[in-house]
Amino acid sequence: MFKDKKILVAGAGGFISGYLIKRLMDMGAKIVAVDVKPKEYWFQIFDDNDNHQLDLKELNNCYKVAEGVDYVFNMACNMGGMGFIENNKAECMLSVLINTHLLMACKKFGVKKYFFSSSACAYNKDKQEEVFIDGLKESDAYPANPEDGYGWEKLFSERMCRHFSEDFGIKVCIARYHNIYGPQGTFDGGREKAPAALSRKVAQCIIDNKKDLEVWGDGKQTRTFLFVDDCVEGTLKLFQSDHEEPINIGSDEQVSINQMIDMIEEIAGIKKLERIYLLDKPKGVRGRSSNNEQIKKVLNWNYSISLKEGLTKTYSWIYDQLTNNKSNSGKFTRF
């Protein structure tokens, strides 16, 4: 499906996008890569691609890069971990312009298919008030009460995709990602998610010979986390299908933050650190898990990398970065 096709990847300088672009290139695609960030701050950049630094909130920029394209992957949004999205709601909402203008460009130039990367933050918060909840089914997004700001942007953009499909015949597919992590991701600077943040903190304790570990919240909040390689494989399988309704791409291996810290300490080979719980920090919903029944049924897909295996790879990479005095916080500039 992808060989010799011209594919626009929006948000190409992002974490997941770097892995996605590499897989598409391996499959013979020709990539138009676009991101608002200066190219030196892209997570991964491939010189053989048609790389652009452009703000896709501007309609004319979307027109510039969409002409002659076969497919579009919209991975672009202003986001980060809970510490970022709870304090930057307006900036997160502005990403609706990217999705809207890209869809308008797809209509104008007859793009064959469009992918939108949505999020588990689109789900109704009333269904996430307890720890270790049942997995969230796709239908649980309604009645609507998503994460304020970022979650509303995702849910609104899903509806925009649906209506462009209904009204103009654009084929769309929508993935609700559940906490994607792995090497090459941000691990400091304020936008990092829990697996990277906690891996960094544990590694820093070892490097600095410290015995205490700061934890946002009480550590009892639960989530599921999906390794980036599985995310890319699920995304490509979805794109190659005829499924157009939003679908979960995630793991159903639900753990508490405390349990994840236990795993990372075991991976690091250290005794249990003294945990200092910061109850005033952003912590999000109490429990969130992916229900994978739909994607197993429709696509015959399931994740293959366990949390322990993925954390081992992620922790090792972050530890190496820290011991070599590297930081990737500079890769995140605001839109």
C-alpha positions in Angstrom: 0.0 0.0 0.0 2.8 2.4 0.8 5.5 1.6 -1.9 6.2 4.6 -4.1 3.3 6.5 -2.5 3.9 10.2 -1.5 3.0 10.5 2.2 2.7 13.7 4.2 3.5 13.3 7.8 2.5 16.3 9.9 4.3 16.7 13.2 7.2 14.8 11.6 9.7 16.1 14.2 7.8 14.4 17.0 8.6 11.2 19.0 6.2 8.7 17.4 6.6 10.3 14.0 10.3 9.5 13.8 9.6 5.8 14.2 6.6 6.0 11.8 8.6 7.7 9.1 11.4 5.2 9.3 8.9 2.3 8.9 7.2 4.0 5.9 10.6 4.7 4.3 11.5 1.0 4.8 8.2 0.1 3.0 9.2 2.3 0.0 7.2 5.4 0.7 8.3 8.9 -0.4 7.9 11.2 2.7 7.0 14.9 2.9 7.9 15.7 6.5 6.6 18.8 8.2 6.9 20.2 11.7 6.8 23.7 13.3 10.0 23.1 15.2 13.4 24.0 13.7 14.8 20.9 12.1 17.7 20.6 14.6 15.1 19.9 17.3 13.3 17.1 15.5 13.6 13.7 17.3 14.7 12.0 14.1 15.3 13.5 10.7 16.0 11.8 7.5 17.9 13.8 4.9 16.5 11.8 1.9 13.0 13.1 2.7 11.3 16.4 1.7 11.6 18.1 5.0 9.9 21.4 5.9 9.7 23.7 8.9 6.2 25.1 8.6 3.3 26.0 10.9 0.4 23.9 9.8 -2.1 26.0 11.8 -1.9 28.2 8.7 -4.1 27.0 5.9 -1.8 28.1 3.1 1.0 26.1 4.6 -1.2 23.0 4.5 -1.9 23.7 0.8 1.8 24.0 0.1 2.6 20.5 1.3 -0.5 18.6 0.5 -0.6 19.0 -3.3 0.3 15.8 -5.0 0.2 13.7 -1.8 -1.5 10.3 -1.7 -1.9 9.9 2.0 -1.7 12.1 5.1 -0.7 11.1 8.7 -1.6 13.9 11.1 0.6 13.3 14.1 0.9 17.0 14.9 -0.3 18.5 18.2 0.9 20.6 21.1 1.1 18.1 24.0 3.1 16.4 26.7 2.6 14.7 30.0 0.0 15.7 32.6 2.2 18.5 33.9 2.0 20.2 30.5 -1.5 19.6 29.4 -3.1 20.7 32.6 -1.3 24.0 32.5 -1.5 24.8 28.7 -5.1 24.1 27.8 -5.4 27.0 25.2 -2.2 26.0 23.5 -3.4 22.4 23.3 -6.8 23.5 21.8 -5.1 25.4 19.0 -4.1 22.1 17.4 -7.7 21.9 16.1 -6.5 24.3 13.4 -3.9 21.8 12.1 -6.5 19.1 11.7 -9.1 21.4 10.2 -6.7 22.9 7.7 -5.2 19.6 6.7 -8.6 18.1 6.0 -9.4 21.2 3.9 -6.2 20.6 2.0 -7.1 16.9 1.5 -10.4 17.9 0.0 -8.8 20.5 -2.3 -6.1 18.1 -3.6 -8.0 14.8 -3.6 -5.8 13.0 -1.0 -6.8 9.4 -0.9 -6.7 8.7 2.9 -6.2 10.6 6.1 -5.0 9.4 9.5 -5.6 11.3 12.8 -3.8 10.6 16.0 -6.2 11.0 18.8 -5.8 10.2 22.5 -7.2 8.3 25.5 -7.7 11.8 26.9 -10.8 12.0 24.7 -12.6 9.6 27.1 -15.3 10.6 29.6 -13.5 11.5 32.9 -16.6 10.2 34.9 -15.6 6.7 33.8 -12.0 7.2 35.2 -12.6 8.1 38.8 -11.4 4.8 40.4 -8.1 3.0 40.2 -7.8 -0.2 38.2 -10.9 0.4 36.1 -12.2 -1.8 33.4 -10.6 -1.0 30.0 -12.2 2.0 28.2 -14.2 0.9 25.2 -14.5 3.2 22.2 -18.1 4.0 23.0 -17.0 5.3 26.4 -16.1 8.7 24.8 -19.7 9.6 25.0 -21.5 11.3 26.6 -18.6 13.7 26.2 -16.6 14.8 29.2 -12.9 14.6 28.1 -9.7 15.9 29.6 -10.1 19.7 29.6 -8.2 21.4 26.7 -6.2 18.6 25.1 -9.0 16.0 25.4 -11.6 18.3 23.9 -9.3 19.1 21.0 -8.9 15.5 20.2 -12.6 14.7 20.5 -13.6 17.7 18.4 -11.0 16.8 15.7 -12.3 13.2 15.6 -15.7 14.7 14.8 -14.2 16.9 12.1 -12.6 13.8 10.5 -16.0 12.0 10.6 -17.9 14.8 8.9 -15.3 15.4 6.2 -15.6 11.7 5.5 -19.4 11.9 5.4 -19.7 15.1 3.4 -16.7 14.9 1.1 -15.9 11.2 0.8 -12.4 11.5 2.3 -11.3 8.1 3.7 -10.2 8.6 7.3 -8.9 6.5 10.2 -8.6 7.5 13.8 -6.4 6.0 16.5 -6.9 6.7 20.2 -3.3 6.3 21.5 -2.8 5.2 25.1 0.4 6.6 26.7 3.1 5.9 24.1 6.7 5.6 25.4 10.1 4.4 24.5 13.7 5.4 23.7 14.2 8.8 21.8 11.3 10.3 23.7 11.4 13.4 25.9 12.6 12.6 29.4 13.0 16.0 30.9 11.9 19.6 30.5 8.3 19.4 31.6 6.6 17.5 28.8 7.8 14.0 29.6 5.3 11.3 30.5 5.4 9.0 33.5 7.6 6.1 32.1 10.3 8.5 31.0 10.0 10.8 34.0 10.2 8.0 36.5 13.1 6.3 34.6 15.0 9.6 34.7 14.3 10.1 38.4 15.5 6.6 39.3 18.6 6.9 37.1 19.4 10.3 38.6 19.1 8.8 42.1 21.7 6.2 41.2 24.0 8.8 39.5 23.7 11.2 42.5 23.6 8.5 45.2 20.3 9.7 46.5 17.8 7.6 48.4 14.5 9.5 47.9 12.2 9.7 44.8 9.6 12.4 44.2 6.3 11.1 42.9 3.4 13.2 41.6 0.2 12.2 43.4 -0.2 9.3 45.8 1.3 6.7 43.4 -2.0 4.8 43.3 -3.3 6.2 40.0 -3.3 3.6 37.3 -2.6 3.7 33.5 -1.7 1.4 30.6 1.4 2.2 28.5 2.2 1.2 25.0 5.8 0.8 23.6 6.4 2.9 20.5 7.2 0.0 18.2 3.8 -1.6 18.9 2.2 1.8 18.4 3.7 2.1 14.9 2.7 -1.4 13.9 -0.9 -0.9 15.1 -1.1 2.4 13.3 0.0 1.0 10.0 -2.3 -2.0 10.3 -5.2 0.4 11.0 -4.3 2.6 8.0 -4.3 -0.4 5.7 -7.8 -1.4 6.8 -11.2 0.0 5.9 -12.1 0.8 9.6 -13.1 4.4 10.0 -14.4 4.7 13.5 -12.0 5.7 16.4 -10.2 2.7 17.8 -7.9 2.2 20.7 -4.2 1.5 20.1 -2.8 0.7 23.5 -1.9 -2.0 26.0 -4.3 -3.5 28.6 -1.5 -4.2 31.1 -2.8 -1.8 33.7 -0.4 -0.8 36.5 -0.3 1.8 39.3 2.5 4.4 39.3 3.9 2.7 42.4 4.0 -0.6 40.6 5.8 1.0 37.6 8.4 2.4 40.0 8.8 -1.1 41.4 9.6 -2.3 37.9 12.1 0.4 37.2 13.9 -0.1 40.5 14.2 -3.8 39.6 15.4 -3.0 36.1 18.0 -0.6 37.6 19.1 -3.2 40.2 18.6 -1.0 43.3 16.7 -1.3 46.5 13.4 0.4 47.0 13.8 4.2 47.2 12.1 6.4 49.7 9.1 7.8 47.9 8.0 11.4 48.5 4.5 11.9 47.3 3.7 15.4 46.0 -0.1 15.6 46.3 -0.3 19.1 44.9 1.2 18.2 41.5 -1.0 17.4 38.4 -2.0 13.8 38.4 -4.9 13.4 36.0 -7.7 10.9 36.3 -7.4 8.1 38.9 -7.5 5.2 36.4 -7.2 4.7 32.7 -6.9 1.5 30.7 -7.3 0.5 27.1 -9.9 -2.0 26.1 -8.5 -3.9 23.1 -11.5 -6.0 22.2 -12.3 -3.9 19.2 -8.9 -3.8 17.6 -8.4 -7.5 18.2 -11.7 -8.2 16.4 -11.4 -5.7 13.6 -7.6 -5.9 12.8 -6.5 -9.0 14.6 -3.9 -6.9 16.3 -2.5 -6.8 19.9 0.6 -5.4 21.4 3.6 -7.7 21.7 6.0 -5.8 24.0 5.3 -6.1 27.7 5.7 -3.1 30.0 8.7 -4.6 31.7 10.4 -5.2 28.4 9.6 -1.7 27.1 10.7 -0.1 30.4 14.0 -1.9 30.3 14.8 -0.5 26.8 13.6 3.0 27.8 15.4 3.1 31.2 18.7 1.9 29.6 18.5 4.6 26.9 17.7 7.4 29.5 20.4 6.3 31.8 22.9 6.4 28.9 21.7 10.0 28.1 22.1 11.1 31.7 25.6 9.6 32.1 26.7 11.3 28.9 25.2 14.7 30.2 22.7 14.9 27.4 19.2 16.5 27.7 16.4 16.5 25.2 14.3 19.2 26.8 15.4 21.7 24.1 13.6 19.7 21.5 10.2 21.0 22.7 9.3 24.5 21.6 5.8 25.8 21.8 3.7 26.1 18.7 
